[in-house]
Amino acid sequence: MDDRQQAIGRYLPSIVKLTGDKMTLPDSEILTSVVARVFRVAEVTLGDPTKGYFLRYRGELTRDSIEAYDQLAAALLPYDITPLFRIEDERQTILLMRGTIQPKPGRVWVNILLFVLTLLSVLFAGAQYSYRGPLPEDTFGQIWVWVTHLWVGWPFAVSLLGILLAHEFGHYFVGRAGGAAVSLPYFIPLPVSMLGTMGAFIQLKQLPKNKRALFDLGIAGPLAGLVVAIPVLILGLALSPVETTQNTYYTKTANSPDVCPNSANIGDSYSCPEDNLLEGNSLLYLGLKYIVKGELLPSPASYDVPPLLYWTHYILTGHPIPVGGQDVVLHPVAWAGWAGLLVTFLNLIPAGQLDGGHVLYALFGKRVGKVFPVILVATLLLGFLWSGWWLWAFLIFWVGRSHAEPLDQITQLDTRRKGLAVVILVVFLLVLTPIPFVIF
């Protein structure tokens, strides 16, 4: 028995009702006769319940694997037993585990409360982008102005939350349609941040039935979110002007403190390092800017190298900073649309419990363990270009090795889903943003 089966054995007791003190297991002959309805038994092995199973059958299914699993699970339910379908040593295997999955009902008030708090937090972030009135010089005074003008942040809030809601309810409705017990979305407010939120997630209350269900669950969120994010971004770009990229300048006065240390004289202007921000670019983002504005942005003042070489280098490194060139100044709606593309990319990273990790496991099963080091090393190397990737490398190292392993791992993806996997790969490459932010 491998480590993954032991891991499931440790995981299931936390989500199932164990019955050791309440129900006596039937004789193995009875269970074998039940299994034999869908499985040609060639070998029976007693197992160790502490390792995750108490009976193992090897042989061959006598009918379609999806139909066989549903029938066997239903037949074993009165005995409070969960079957697992596996491939071991290239042989079809059925493991019987004590306990059945009984998801606990969620507390909807928690979902509602978190959504309301996130709405206020995102409105606060949006107010900072949309408010155009006078601002006090002190930080607390500025915060108070934004708090009292929350309503002006509605274009950003509606756009961003619309994208996140589409993403999460894409997971929710596909999961429910596939018979999985999934929670309503949990939103995460983050008031002092650029977006006002760390996003949202749904809780999978039971292991997915098979790889097809896991695949559907994994792709539903990114595709649904992208369907909303693209038109939001196009609208936002249409509302966004194109201006010359330059540093922010301040005027030196005798009566006001300097924004940063400088050697300017009274009445002169000065700039501060790391005081300006450029959003990162993906191929999809560049393409949409070209469609809406008719040019690749941000464009440099002049090309010192061939354009193809320039754009390849700029997308991968975020440099050179195109000061003096042209760039789109993002309207709050465009800012939300861009964030939607970034969220899609981050969720499609093929690791662990991320959407991309679900898709990868559905495609390759236990072989994903060979991909994990590649993803981790790539993330670490990207950290030399944008330090935020080192935090992501830590998160991937921490949670990227665990997967939502389906109960039935004999059922493989069909041709249609394999075709959709190619579509998801293309989407991942289109929204790939090596450098999410550049500060100059």
N, C-alpha and C positions, 0 to 999 in steps of 0.2 A: 504494500500500500504506500503511495507516494505522499509527499508533504501536503499536496493540495487536498487530498481526500481527508487527511487528518485535520487540516484547517477548516474544512466544511464541517467535520465532526465537532469541532470546537465552536463553530459559528452557529450551527442550527439550534443547539439548546437555548440560545439567547432569543430565538424568534419562534420556537415551536413549544408546544405543550408536551412535556415529557410525561410518560405514563408508567414509570417503573413501579410505583406504589399503588396504582389504581387499576391496572389491567394486566392480566397474565398473557404473555404471548402464546399464540397457538403453536401446536407441534409443527416442526419443520416440514413434515409431509403435507400438512394442510397448505402452508405457504407455498410449497413447491407446486402443488396442484393449481394454485391460483396463478403463479408465474407461468406455468406451462400453457395457460390459455393463450398467451401471446408470444411465448419464447420456447424454442426447442432446446431444452436443457441438456448440456453435455457434461457439465461438472458443477458440483455443489461444494462450497467450502464454508466452514464455520468461521466467523470473524470475531474481532474483539470490539465490543460496543464502545469502549473508551477511545478507539481509533476511528470511530465514525460509522461502523456497520456491524451487523451481527450475522448476516448471511450474504454470500456472494455466489451468483450463478454465472456461468460462462456457457455460451452457445450461440444461438442465432435467432433473431426475431422472425416470426412467421407472418408478419404483416407490416404495413407502413409504420415507421417509428413514432410518428406523432399520434396516430390512432392507438398504437400499442401502449404508449405512455399514459394517455388519458384513460384508457380502459383499465390498466393495471393500477394506476393511482386511485381510481374510483373503487376498485375491488379491495384495495388494502386500507382504504380510509376507515372502515368499521373497526379494523384492528389497530388503528392509530400508528400506522407504519408508512414511511415515505420511501418510494423507490428512487434510485438514481440510475440513470443509463450512462454507461461509460464504455470507452474503448481501451482495453488493457492488453498489451502484447499483441496488438492488431486483432483482438478478438472482442466481439460484443459481450458486454458484461452488465449484469444488473446487481446493484447493491441494495440491500434493505436496511433502512435506518429506523430506529425507534423514534416515534414522535411525528406529529403532523403540523404543518404550518398554520398558525392561527394568528393573523395580523391583528394588532391592537388598534382600536379606533383612534383616529387623530383628534386633537383638540383644535377645532376650527378657529376658536377665538385667538389662538396664538398666531395662526396664519394671517388673520385679519389685522391684529395689532401690529405685527411686523410690517405688513404692507402699508398701513397708515403711517407708521414711523418712517418708512422708506420714502413714501410719497412726500412727506414734509422735508426730509433730508435732500431729496432730488430737487424739490422746488427751491430750496435754499441754494443749491449749486446753480440751478438755472437762473435764479435772481442775480447772481454775481455776473452771469454772462449778459443778461438782458437789461439790467438797470442802467440808465443813462443820466441820472441826476447827480447832484453834488455829493461828495463823500467826505466825511471827516478824516483828519489825518491819523487819528489813533485807531488801533485795530478794533477795540471794543465798540467804538462809535460806528465803524464800517459794518460790523456784524449786526448791530442793532438796525441800521438802515436796511440791510438785506432781509432781516427777519420781518421787519414791518412792511416790506414790499415783496413778500413771498409770491404773491399772485402773478408778478411779471415773469416768473420763471416757468409758467405753464407750458410754453412751446417746447422747451427742452424736456420738462418732466413728462409730458404726454408722449413725446416721441420716444424717449429712452424706455419708459415703463411699458409702452406699447410693444417695443421690440422684445424686452425681457419677458413680458407676459406671453407673447407668441411663442417664444423659445420654450418656456417652462410648460405651458399648456399643450404644446406639441408633444412633449414627453408624456404629460398626464393623460391626454386622450388616447394616444397610441398604446400606452401601458394598460389603461382600463379596457380598451378594445381587445387587447391580447389576454385579458383575464388576470393581469397582475394587480396586486394591491399596491397602489402608490399614493403618496400623500399629496395634498394641495401644495402649491409652491410656498417655500419659506424665503422671504426677501430679507436681505441683510442691509440695514441702513448704515451709512458711514458719512456723517454730516461734514466733517472737515476733510473733504477730498474733491478731486476734479469732477467726479461723476455723482457724488452723493450716495453711492451704493457700491457694495462689493458683489452685486448681482443677486442671484437667487438659486435655489436648488429644490428638487423634490426628493423625498425619501422613498427608496424602494423597500417595501416592507416584507418582501419575500424574494427568494432567488428566482430569476427568470426561468420560465418553463423549458425553453430550448434556445439554441443559437439564433434562430430566426426571430424570436421574440426579443432577444438581447440586441440584435442588429437593428430591428425596427425602433426600439426604444432609443438607441444611440443616435440614429440619424434624424429622428423626428424633430428634436429640439433645434439643432443647427439649421435645418432646412426651413422650418417654420419661422425661426427668427430672421433668417436671411430674406425670406419672402416679404417681410415687413421692413427690414433694414434698408433694402435697396431703394424702394420708392421714397422712403423717408430721407435717405441721403440725396437722392436726385432732387427732391423738393428743396432740401436745405441748401444744396449747391446753387440752385437757381436763385435763392435769396441771398447768396453770399457774393460780395464784391471781390474783384481782383485788384490788388494793390501792390505797391513795391515793398519787398521784404527789407526791413531795416531794424536796427536796435532801437529799443525804447530810450528816449533821451529825457533828461530832467534838467531843469534850470536851477543853477546855484543861486540861492538867496541868503541874505544875512540873517533872516528871521526864522528860517526853517531848518531842521536838521537834515543832513545829507542822507540820501537813500543808501549810499554805500561810500566807502572811502574814495576820495578822488583829489586831483590837484587842480581842478578848474577854479577860475577866478569868479568873483561875484558877478552875476549876470550872464555867465557863459553856460553852455549846456554840457552835460556829461552823460555817459551811459554806464551801466553796471554789468559785470560778467554774470552769466547764468541767470539773466533776468527775463529772457524770452524763451518761448517754447514753440517748436514745430511738431505737428502730429506726424506719426510714421506713415509710410506708404506701402500699400500692397498693389499687386497688379490690377485687382478689381477696382480699388480706390483710384488709381491713376487712370484707368479706363473710363470710369464714370466722370471724373473731372474733365477728361478730354471730350466726352460726349456732350456734357453740359456747357463747358467753357470753350471748347474748340482748340485747346492746347494742353500740353503736358505741364503740370504744375506740381511743385514750384520750379519755375524755369530760372536758370542762372542769368546773370547779366550778360555773359558771353560763354561760349563753349571753348574751353582750352584743350579738350580732347574730343574725339568723335562722339556724337550724341548717344549712340548705343552703349559705348563704354562708360560714358558719364552716368547714364541712368542706371546701368547695372551696378556701378559702384555706389551710387547714391541710395538705391533701395536697400543694398546690403549693409551699408555703413552709416547712412544719414549724413554723409559729408561729401563734398564741401558744403558748408552753410551758404545757401544762395542769397546772401545779403546783396542788395542792389538789383535783384531779379524780381520776377513777378510771382505772386502766390495768392491763393484764394483765402480770404479772411472769413473763417467759418461762422456762419449764422448758428445760433443755438440748436436749431433743428438739424443742421448739417453735422454739428458736433456730436449730437446723439446718434445720427446715422453712422458716422465714422466709428463711434464706440460700439455700435452693433456689429460691425465687421470685425473689430478687434475681439469682442466677446466670442464670436463664432470661431475665429482662429484659435483662441486659447482653449476653448472647449474641445476642439478637434485634435489637440495634441494627443498622439496615440499612446497614452499611458494610463494605467490604473483605472480609477473610477470616472475619469473624464469621458465625455462622449466618444472621443476618438479611441480611447482605451476599450470601450464596449465594442466598437466596430472592429478593432483589431483582433480582440479575443474571439468574436464571432467568426472571423475569417480564418484564424490560424490556431485557435485553441491554446493548448499548453505551450505551443512553440513561441508564443509571444515573449516568453522569458528570454529568448535570444535577442529580441529587439530592444528590451529594456536598457541594457548598457549603452546601446547606440543612441537612444533618445537622451539618456542622462549626460553622456559625453557631449553631444551636440548642444544641449542646453548650457552646459558649463562653458563651452567654447564661445557661445553667443554672449555669455556674460562679459567677455572682454570688449564687446562692442556696445552693450547696454547692460549696466550692472544689475538691473531688475531681474535678468534671467538667472542670476545666482540664487535669488529667493525662490524662483520657480524650480530650479534644480534641487533645492532642499525639499520643497514640497513633493516633487516627483520621486525623490529618493525615499521620502517618508511614506507616501501612500501609493506610489506608482506601481508597486509590485503586487498589490492585491486586486483581484478582479471579481466581478459578480458572476461566478461560475454557474452556468445553467444546470438545472436538475437533469435534463436530458441532453447529453453531449454526443449522442449517436446521430441525431438529426442534424444534417448539414444545410448550409445555405443553398437555396435554389438558384437557377440561372438569373432570374429577375433581380434578386438581391445582390448577386455578384456583379451584375451590371450597375446597380445603384452604388456599389462599393467603388467602382471606377469614377462615378459622378462625384462621390464624396471626396475622393483623392484629388480630383480636378478642383473642387471647391476649396479644399485645404490649400492647394498651391496658389489659387487666386487670392485668398484672404491672408496668406502668409505675410506677416509683418515682422521682419527680423529686428527692426528698431522701432518700438512703439512710440517713443518720444525722443526728441533731440532738444537739449537745453543749450542756449548760447547767450 
